Amino acid sequence: MSPPSFSKRKTQSELKKVNRKAGGHLKRGAKLNIYELSALLFIGSLLAGFLGSLTGLGGGVVVVPLLTLAFGVDIRYAIGASLVSVIATSSGAAAAYVREGFSNIRVGMFLEIATTVGAISGAVLAAHLKLSWIAVTFGLVLLYSAYESMQSRTDIRGPSEPDRIAARLRLDSSFPGSLGMRSYRVTNVPAGFSLMFTAGILSGVLGIGSGAVKVLAMDRAMKLPFKVSTTTSNFMIGVTAAASAGVYLNRGYIDPGLAMPVMLGVLGGSLMGARLLAGAKVKALRVVFSIVVAALGVEMIFNGIVGKFVQ
């Protein structure tokens, strides 16, 4: 049986939910029309894309909770819209990062083998999971993302042993620093490849770019400089999301009326973040981002446990 349409009838339902949730902030008798709803979605997605681009976690970690908790959208449609926005984030930020020489294209393309297989597997698996399980899993991933975002990072790496796989695939590279180009070595490729498969599964199930796991794989396991890890993550998340978006599109969970303002907002935010990243000191921003994401994670877990998300 095909999923219910999210067109006119579904949109009206969402508008009613928005009005109930925002009632305390609107004038008595005021109602949100489709243009006002789209504007709110755009503004929220703009902020999500900006923060996701700066941290390398992707805007999806904010978009899905934003749609489900603030606007009352069915989590499956929220995941579909998030996947489209993740593709936009990657397309917007990745081009700038590649042009500036931060992203490691060889590492990204090699690791995409694992994430793409994982993303398709996750998208297929999501059809057989209860929405409450997806919500709780998403909340746990948000809590981990908040923790990972708070960790201090440095682009200074000590000497590392040559990796045979990295040498054979010519994964070692360099990136622009304050004193010119700085070289680095890629290590522990098998561990990074395995973590990328996990990141792909999470992307397919939850509709996010799984930037936290990608950054973990490249920064911690493969010992890439942090800026290289975050920019290469932004390069990869679009391909990962596209792999699972096809499955969601086939099931009817991607609605253009919902996905369009989300996509445009995340794209604009990611471009803004990409321009600021090279010389940005984002420590304070990371603290705020972590607090917000942790709060969203707790609420997603609570709503999943008490049964707010139903089939």
The 8 nearest C-alpha neighbors of each residue, nearest first, counted from 0:
[[1, 2, 3, 250, 251, 4, 249, 126],
 [0, 2, 3, 250, 251, 4, 249, 252],
 [3, 1, 251, 4, 0, 250, 252, 5],
 [4, 2, 5, 1, 251, 9, 252, 0],
 [5, 3, 6, 2, 9, 251, 8, 7],
 [6, 4, 9, 254, 10, 3, 7, 8],
 [5, 7, 9, 4, 10, 8, 254, 256],
 [6, 8, 10, 9, 11, 5, 4, 12],
 [9, 7, 11, 10, 6, 12, 5, 4],
 [10, 8, 5, 12, 11, 6, 7, 13],
 [9, 11, 13, 7, 12, 8, 6, 14],
 [12, 10, 14, 8, 13, 9, 7, 15],
 [13, 11, 9, 15, 10, 14, 8, 16],
 [12, 14, 10, 16, 11, 15, 17, 9],
 [15, 13, 17, 11, 16, 12, 18, 10],
 [16, 14, 18, 12, 17, 13, 19, 11],
 [17, 15, 13, 19, 14, 18, 71, 20],
 [16, 18, 14, 20, 70, 15, 19, 21],
 [17, 19, 15, 21, 16, 20, 22, 30],
 [20, 18, 22, 16, 17, 21, 15, 23],
 [19, 21, 17, 18, 22, 16, 69, 70],
 [20, 22, 18, 24, 23, 19, 17, 25],
 [23, 21, 19, 25, 24, 18, 20, 26],
 [22, 24, 21, 25, 20, 26, 19, 27],
 [23, 25, 22, 21, 26, 20, 27, 18],
 [26, 24, 22, 23, 29, 27, 21, 30],
 [27, 25, 29, 28, 24, 22, 23, 30],
 [26, 28, 29, 25, 22, 23, 30, 24],
 [27, 29, 26, 30, 25, 22, 18, 31],
 [30, 28, 26, 27, 25, 31, 18, 22],
 [31, 29, 18, 32, 28, 25, 14, 15],
 [32, 30, 35, 36, 18, 14, 33, 29],
 [31, 33, 35, 34, 36, 30, 14, 37],
 [32, 34, 36, 35, 37, 31, 14, 10],
 [35, 33, 37, 36, 32, 38, 31, 39],
 [36, 34, 38, 32, 37, 33, 31, 39],
 [35, 37, 33, 39, 38, 34, 31, 40],
 [36, 38, 40, 34, 35, 39, 260, 41],
 [37, 39, 35, 41, 36, 40, 34, 42],
 [40, 38, 36, 42, 41, 37, 43, 35],
 [39, 41, 37, 43, 38, 42, 261, 44],
 [40, 42, 264, 260, 38, 44, 39, 261],
 [43, 41, 45, 39, 44, 40, 38, 264],
 [42, 44, 40, 46, 45, 41, 39, 47],
 [43, 45, 264, 47, 265, 41, 261, 46],
 [46, 44, 264, 268, 265, 42, 48, 43],
 [45, 47, 49, 44, 43, 48, 268, 50],
 [48, 46, 58, 44, 50, 45, 49, 61],
 [49, 47, 265, 268, 58, 269, 51, 45],
 [48, 50, 268, 269, 272, 46, 52, 47],
 [51, 49, 53, 47, 52, 48, 54, 46],
 [52, 50, 57, 58, 48, 56, 54, 49],
 [51, 53, 269, 272, 55, 49, 50, 54],
 [54, 52, 50, 272, 51, 55, 276, 49],
 [53, 55, 51, 56, 52, 50, 229, 148],
 [54, 56, 229, 52, 57, 51, 53, 210],
 [57, 55, 210, 51, 211, 54, 209, 58],
 [58, 56, 51, 59, 55, 208, 210, 52],
 [57, 59, 51, 48, 47, 60, 61, 62],
 [58, 60, 207, 62, 61, 81, 57, 63],
 [59, 61, 58, 62, 207, 63, 57, 141],
 [60, 62, 59, 47, 64, 58, 63, 65],
 [63, 61, 59, 65, 64, 60, 81, 58],
 [62, 64, 66, 65, 77, 61, 59, 78],
 [65, 63, 67, 68, 66, 61, 62, 295],
 [66, 64, 62, 69, 63, 68, 67, 61],
 [65, 67, 70, 63, 72, 64, 69, 68],
 [68, 66, 71, 72, 64, 65, 70, 74],
 [67, 69, 64, 71, 65, 70, 66, 72],
 [68, 70, 65, 66, 71, 67, 20, 64],
 [71, 69, 66, 17, 72, 67, 68, 16],
 [70, 72, 67, 68, 69, 16, 66, 73],
 [71, 73, 67, 66, 70, 74, 77, 13],
 [74, 72, 75, 76, 77, 67, 71, 308],
 [73, 75, 77, 76, 67, 78, 72, 63],
 [76, 74, 78, 77, 73, 252, 79, 130],
 [77, 75, 79, 252, 78, 74, 73, 253],
 [78, 76, 74, 80, 75, 63, 79, 66],
 [77, 79, 206, 81, 75, 76, 80, 74],
 [80, 78, 253, 76, 82, 81, 77, 252],
 [81, 79, 258, 77, 83, 82, 78, 253],
 [80, 82, 78, 84, 83, 79, 59, 206],
 [81, 83, 85, 206, 79, 84, 240, 80],
 [82, 84, 86, 80, 81, 85, 262, 87],
 [83, 85, 262, 87, 81, 86, 82, 265],
 [84, 86, 88, 82, 87, 83, 237, 81],
 [85, 87, 237, 83, 89, 84, 88, 240],
 [88, 86, 84, 90, 266, 85, 89, 91],
 [89, 87, 85, 266, 91, 86, 90, 269],
 [88, 90, 237, 233, 93, 86, 87, 234],
 [89, 91, 87, 88, 93, 92, 86, 94],
 [92, 90, 88, 89, 270, 93, 266, 87],
 [91, 93, 270, 89, 95, 273, 269, 94],
 [94, 92, 234, 96, 89, 95, 90, 233],
 [93, 95, 97, 96, 92, 91, 98, 90],
 [96, 94, 98, 93, 92, 97, 99, 273],
 [95, 97, 93, 99, 98, 101, 94, 102],
 [98, 96, 100, 102, 94, 99, 95, 93],
 [97, 99, 95, 96, 100, 94, 101, 93],
 [100, 98, 96, 97, 101, 95, 175, 102],
 [99, 101, 97, 98, 174, 102, 96, 175],
 [100, 102, 174, 227, 96, 99, 97, 230],
 [103, 101, 231, 230, 97, 227, 96, 100],
 [104, 102, 106, 105, 231, 107, 101, 227],
 [103, 105, 107, 106, 102, 108, 231, 97],
 [106, 104, 108, 107, 103, 170, 109, 169],
 [107, 105, 109, 104, 103, 108, 170, 110],
 [108, 106, 104, 110, 105, 109, 235, 231],
 [107, 109, 111, 105, 110, 106, 104, 112],
 [108, 110, 106, 111, 107, 112, 105, 113],
 [109, 111, 112, 107, 108, 113, 192, 106],
 [112, 110, 114, 108, 113, 109, 115, 107],
 [113, 111, 110, 115, 114, 109, 116, 108],
 [112, 114, 196, 111, 116, 110, 115, 195],
 [113, 115, 199, 196, 111, 117, 195, 116],
 [116, 114, 118, 239, 117, 112, 113, 111],
 [115, 117, 113, 119, 114, 118, 120, 112],
 [116, 118, 199, 200, 196, 114, 120, 115],
 [119, 117, 199, 203, 200, 115, 121, 243],
 [118, 120, 243, 122, 121, 116, 117, 242],
 [119, 121, 117, 123, 118, 122, 124, 200],
 [122, 120, 200, 203, 204, 124, 118, 123],
 [121, 123, 203, 125, 119, 204, 243, 124],
 [124, 122, 120, 121, 125, 126, 119, 246],
 [123, 125, 121, 122, 126, 127, 120, 128],
 [124, 126, 204, 122, 128, 127, 123, 121],
 [127, 125, 124, 128, 123, 122, 129, 204],
 [126, 128, 125, 124, 129, 123, 130, 122],
 [129, 127, 125, 126, 130, 132, 124, 133],
 [130, 128, 132, 131, 133, 127, 310, 309],
 [129, 131, 133, 132, 308, 134, 309, 310],
 [132, 130, 303, 134, 129, 133, 308, 135],
 [133, 131, 135, 129, 130, 134, 136, 128],
 [132, 134, 130, 136, 131, 135, 137, 129],
 [135, 133, 131, 137, 303, 132, 136, 299],
 [134, 136, 300, 138, 132, 303, 137, 133],
 [137, 135, 133, 139, 138, 134, 132, 140],
 [136, 138, 134, 140, 135, 139, 133, 141],
 [139, 137, 296, 141, 135, 300, 299, 136],
 [138, 140, 142, 136, 141, 137, 135, 143],
 [139, 141, 143, 137, 138, 142, 144, 136],
 [142, 140, 144, 296, 138, 139, 143, 292],
 [143, 141, 293, 145, 139, 144, 140, 296],
 [142, 144, 146, 140, 145, 141, 147, 139],
 [145, 143, 141, 147, 142, 146, 211, 148],
 [144, 146, 289, 142, 148, 143, 147, 293],
 [147, 145, 143, 149, 144, 148, 142, 150],
 [146, 148, 144, 149, 150, 145, 143, 211],
 [147, 149, 145, 146, 150, 144, 285, 289],
 [150, 148, 146, 147, 285, 286, 151, 145],
 [149, 151, 147, 148, 152, 146, 145, 285],
 [152, 150, 149, 153, 148, 282, 147, 225],
 [153, 151, 225, 150, 154, 224, 218, 155],
 [154, 152, 155, 225, 224, 151, 156, 226],
 [153, 155, 224, 225, 156, 226, 152, 223],
 [156, 154, 153, 157, 224, 225, 152, 183],
 [157, 155, 154, 158, 224, 222, 183, 153],
 [156, 158, 159, 155, 183, 222, 184, 154],
 [159, 157, 156, 160, 184, 183, 161, 155],
 [160, 158, 157, 161, 184, 186, 156, 185],
 [159, 161, 162, 158, 186, 184, 185, 163],
 [162, 160, 163, 159, 186, 184, 166, 185],
 [161, 163, 165, 186, 164, 166, 160, 187],
 [162, 164, 166, 165, 167, 161, 168, 186],
 [165, 163, 167, 166, 162, 168, 188, 169],
 [166, 164, 170, 162, 168, 163, 167, 169],
 [165, 167, 169, 163, 164, 168, 162, 170],
 [166, 168, 164, 165, 169, 163, 170, 162],
 [167, 169, 165, 166, 170, 164, 105, 163],
 [170, 168, 166, 167, 165, 171, 105, 172],
 [169, 171, 165, 168, 106, 105, 172, 185],
 [172, 170, 184, 185, 169, 183, 165, 166],
 [171, 173, 182, 183, 170, 184, 103, 174],
 [174, 172, 182, 181, 183, 180, 175, 171],
 [173, 175, 101, 180, 181, 100, 176, 182],
 [176, 174, 180, 179, 181, 100, 101, 177],
 [177, 175, 179, 178, 180, 181, 174, 154],
 [176, 178, 179, 175, 180, 278, 181, 277],
 [179, 177, 176, 180, 175, 181, 174, 182],
 [180, 178, 176, 175, 177, 181, 174, 173],
 [179, 181, 175, 174, 176, 173, 182, 178],
 [182, 180, 173, 174, 175, 176, 179, 183],
 [181, 183, 173, 172, 174, 180, 184, 171],
 [184, 182, 173, 172, 171, 181, 185, 223],
 [183, 185, 171, 186, 172, 159, 161, 182],
 [184, 186, 171, 221, 165, 223, 222, 170],
 [185, 187, 221, 162, 188, 222, 184, 165],
 [188, 186, 221, 189, 190, 220, 191, 162],
 [187, 189, 191, 190, 186, 192, 221, 165],
 [190, 188, 192, 191, 187, 193, 164, 194],
 [191, 189, 193, 192, 188, 187, 194, 220],
 [190, 192, 216, 188, 194, 193, 189, 220],
 [191, 193, 189, 195, 190, 194, 110, 188],
 [194, 192, 190, 196, 195, 191, 189, 197],
 [195, 193, 197, 191, 196, 192, 216, 198],
 [194, 196, 198, 192, 114, 197, 193, 113],
 [195, 197, 113, 114, 117, 199, 193, 198],
 [198, 196, 194, 200, 195, 199, 201, 117],
 [199, 197, 195, 201, 209, 196, 200, 212],
 [198, 200, 114, 118, 117, 202, 196, 197],
 [199, 201, 121, 117, 118, 197, 203, 202],
 [202, 200, 204, 198, 199, 203, 205, 197],
 [203, 201, 207, 199, 206, 205, 200, 208],
 [202, 204, 122, 121, 118, 243, 200, 201],
 [203, 205, 121, 125, 201, 122, 202, 206],
 [206, 204, 202, 207, 201, 203, 78, 137],
 [207, 205, 78, 202, 82, 203, 81, 204],
 [208, 206, 59, 202, 209, 205, 60, 82],
 [207, 209, 236, 210, 202, 57, 85, 240],
 [210, 208, 198, 207, 211, 202, 212, 213],
 [209, 211, 56, 213, 208, 212, 57, 55],
 [212, 210, 56, 214, 209, 213, 144, 215],
 [211, 213, 215, 214, 210, 198, 209, 216],
 [214, 212, 210, 216, 215, 211, 232, 195],
 [213, 215, 217, 211, 216, 228, 212, 218],
 [214, 216, 212, 219, 213, 218, 217, 211],
 [217, 215, 191, 220, 213, 214, 219, 194],
 [216, 218, 221, 214, 228, 223, 215, 220],
 [219, 217, 222, 223, 215, 214, 228, 225],
 [218, 220, 215, 222, 216, 217, 221, 223],
 [219, 221, 216, 222, 217, 191, 218, 187],
 [220, 222, 186, 217, 187, 185, 223, 219],
 [223, 221, 218, 219, 220, 217, 186, 185],
 [222, 224, 218, 217, 221, 228, 185, 225],
 [225, 223, 154, 227, 226, 228, 218, 222],
 [224, 226, 228, 227, 154, 218, 153, 229],
 [227, 225, 229, 228, 224, 230, 154, 101],
 [226, 228, 224, 230, 225, 101, 102, 229],
 [229, 227, 225, 231, 226, 214, 217, 230],
 [230, 228, 55, 232, 226, 231, 227, 214],
 [231, 229, 233, 102, 232, 227, 228, 226],
 [230, 232, 102, 234, 228, 233, 229, 227],
 [233, 231, 229, 235, 230, 234, 228, 210],
 [234, 232, 230, 89, 231, 235, 236, 93],
 [233, 235, 93, 231, 232, 89, 236, 230],
 [236, 234, 232, 233, 237, 238, 107, 231],
 [235, 237, 208, 239, 238, 233, 234, 240],
 [238, 236, 86, 89, 240, 239, 235, 85],
 [237, 239, 241, 240, 236, 235, 242, 86],
 [240, 238, 236, 115, 242, 237, 241, 114],
 [239, 241, 237, 242, 82, 243, 238, 244],
 [242, 240, 244, 238, 243, 239, 237, 245],
 [241, 243, 239, 240, 244, 119, 115, 245],
 [242, 244, 119, 203, 118, 122, 245, 246],
 [245, 243, 241, 247, 246, 242, 240, 82],
 [244, 246, 248, 243, 247, 242, 249, 241],
 [245, 247, 249, 244, 243, 248, 122, 250],
 [248, 246, 244, 250, 252, 249, 245, 79],
 [249, 247, 245, 251, 253, 250, 246, 252],
 [248, 250, 246, 247, 251, 245, 252, 244],
 [251, 249, 247, 248, 252, 246, 2, 1],
 [252, 250, 248, 249, 253, 2, 247, 254],
 [251, 253, 76, 247, 79, 250, 248, 75],
 [254, 252, 79, 248, 251, 80, 76, 255],
 [253, 255, 257, 256, 258, 252, 5, 76],
 [256, 254, 258, 257, 259, 253, 80, 260],
 [257, 255, 254, 258, 259, 260, 6, 10],
 [256, 258, 255, 254, 259, 260, 80, 261],
 [257, 259, 80, 255, 261, 256, 262, 260],
 [258, 260, 262, 261, 255, 257, 256, 263],
 [261, 259, 41, 263, 262, 37, 258, 264],
 [262, 260, 258, 264, 44, 259, 41, 263],
 [261, 263, 84, 259, 265, 260, 264, 258],
 [264, 262, 266, 260, 261, 265, 267, 259],
 [263, 265, 45, 41, 44, 267, 261, 266],
 [264, 266, 48, 45, 44, 268, 262, 267],
 [265, 267, 88, 263, 269, 87, 264, 268],
 [268, 266, 264, 270, 265, 269, 45, 263],
 [267, 269, 49, 48, 45, 265, 271, 270],
 [268, 270, 48, 49, 52, 272, 266, 271],
 [269, 271, 273, 267, 272, 92, 268, 91],
 [272, 270, 268, 269, 274, 273, 49, 267],
 [273, 271, 49, 269, 275, 52, 53, 270],
 [272, 274, 270, 276, 92, 275, 271, 269],
 [275, 273, 271, 272, 276, 270, 277, 95],
 [274, 276, 272, 273, 279, 277, 278, 271],
 [275, 277, 279, 273, 278, 274, 53, 272],
 [278, 276, 279, 275, 274, 273, 226, 99],
 [279, 277, 276, 275, 280, 274, 177, 281],
 [278, 280, 276, 275, 281, 277, 53, 282],
 [281, 279, 282, 278, 283, 276, 284, 277],
 [280, 282, 284, 283, 279, 285, 53, 276],
 [283, 281, 285, 284, 280, 286, 149, 151],
 [284, 282, 286, 285, 281, 287, 280, 288],
 [283, 285, 281, 287, 286, 282, 288, 50],
 [284, 286, 288, 282, 283, 287, 289, 281],
 [287, 285, 289, 283, 284, 288, 290, 149],
 [288, 286, 284, 290, 289, 285, 291, 283],
 [287, 289, 285, 291, 286, 290, 284, 292],
 [288, 290, 145, 286, 292, 287, 291, 293],
 [291, 289, 293, 287, 288, 292, 294, 286],
 [290, 292, 294, 288, 293, 289, 295, 287],
 [291, 293, 295, 289, 294, 290, 145, 141],
 [294, 292, 296, 142, 290, 295, 291, 145],
 [295, 293, 291, 297, 296, 292, 290, 298],
 [294, 296, 292, 298, 293, 297, 299, 291],
 [295, 297, 138, 141, 293, 299, 294, 298],
 [298, 296, 300, 294, 295, 299, 301, 138],
 [297, 299, 301, 295, 300, 296, 302, 294],
 [298, 300, 138, 296, 302, 301, 297, 134],
 [299, 301, 135, 138, 303, 297, 298, 302],
 [302, 300, 298, 304, 303, 299, 297, 305],
 [303, 301, 307, 299, 305, 304, 300, 306],
 [302, 304, 131, 300, 134, 306, 135, 301],
 [303, 305, 301, 306, 302, 300, 131, 135],
 [306, 304, 302, 303, 307, 301, 308, 131],
 [307, 305, 303, 308, 304, 302, 131, 309],
 [306, 308, 302, 305, 303, 309, 131, 304],
 [307, 309, 306, 131, 130, 303, 302, 310],
 [310, 308, 130, 307, 306, 131, 129, 303],
 [309, 130, 129, 308, 131, 73, 75, 128]]
